[in-house]
Amino acid sequence: MKSFAVWVFTLVPLAAGIALAADLLPRHGFDAAWPAHARFHATWAATKFLALGVIVALIAQTALKREERWAWWAMATYLVLGIGGILPAMLWHGDGPPMRPLLMIAVMTLLMGIALAGTARPVFSQRAQ
């Protein structure tokens, strides 16, 4: 299960970061109909999503692979806040991505949830780290 978790938390965040940047930049970052300040935030968000994907992948390939407890918590934070943050955004603003991206997000969330659940026992059964 550890290998599954490591690769899920490597590939999913990288794919999500690339996909979000590829969507945000052309659709919003360079949309002349948007105010300059909104385009600035869309462009900045795209680069932050990409950076976050790289950071999570690096943690997965190092500390999560070594079953370090802090890395498990980092992955849980990415899942709950980074990915789960879409829910309050959709509720507060009454809008969100179309159905196909939502289905992909649901699959990514399920894979990461399984990965976290499957690695919780070995990570937390170790002596205090």
N, C-alpha and C positions, 0 to 999 in steps of 0.2 A: 504493500500500500504506500510505503514511503516513496518509491520511485514514481508511482502514479501521481502523488501529491506534488512532488518536485516538478514533474513535467507539466501538470495542470497549471501550477502557479508560475511556471516559466512561459508557457505558450499562450495561455489565455490573456494575461495582462499585456504581453507584447502585441498580440493580435488586436486586443481592445484599444490599446494606445494608438496603433497604426490606423485602425479603422476610424476611430474618432477624429484623429487629425486629418485623415483623408476626407472625412465628411465635413468637418467644421471649416477647414480653410477655404475650399471652393464655394461651399454653400453660404457661409456667413462671413468669413474673414475677408473675402474679396468681393462681397456683395455691395455694390455702390449704392444700393437703396438703403443700406443700413448706415446710421451715423458713424462717423470716424471712431468715436469712443467705443461704440459697440463692436466694431470690427477689430479694434485693438484688443478688447477682452476676448473675443472669439479666437483670435490668433494666439494670444497668450495662453488661453485654456487648452488649445490644441497642443502646444508645446509642453504644457504641464502634464496632460494625459500621457503623452509619449514618454516623458521623463519618469512618471510614476510607473508605467509599465516596465521600463528598463530597471528601475530600482527594485521593484517587486521580483522580477525575474532573477536579478543578481542575488537577492536575499534567498530566494528559493534554491538556487544552485549552490549556495554556500551554507548558511546557517540552518535553513530548513532541512537540508540534506543531512546535517549533523544532528538533527532533532533538538535544536536549541529552542527552549521555551519562548524566548522573546520573539523568535522568528515565527512561531506558530501564532502568537498574538498579533504580529505585524500582518500576517496573511488574513487573520480574522478581521482586523481593522480595515484592510483593503476591501474585503468582501462586504462587510456590514456598512461601512461609511462610503467607501469609494464606489461600489456597485449599488448597494442598497439606497444610496442617496437619491437615486432616480425616483423612488416612490414619493417622498415628500415634495420633490420638485414637480412631479406630475400633478399631485394633489393641490399644491399651492397655486400653480399657474394654469391648471386645467388643460395642459397640453403635454405632449411628449413625442417620442419617436413613433413612426408607423409600426404596424404589426410585425413585419419581418424582423427589424432590429430588436423589437421587444422579445420575440421568440428566441433570437440568438442570445440575448442577455439572460433570459430564463435558463437556457441550456448551460451557459457559462456559470451562472449562479449555482445550478444544480451540481455541476462537476466540481466546483470549488467547495461547496458544502460537503459533498461526499469525501473529498480529499481532506478537509479539516476533520471531519468526524473519524475518518480512518486513521488519522495520525495522532489524535488526541490522547489515546491510551498510552502509546509508547512515549510520547513527549511528557505527559504529566505523571507517569508512573516512575519516571527516573527520580533519583534523589534530588533534593532542591539544588537548583543550579545557581 
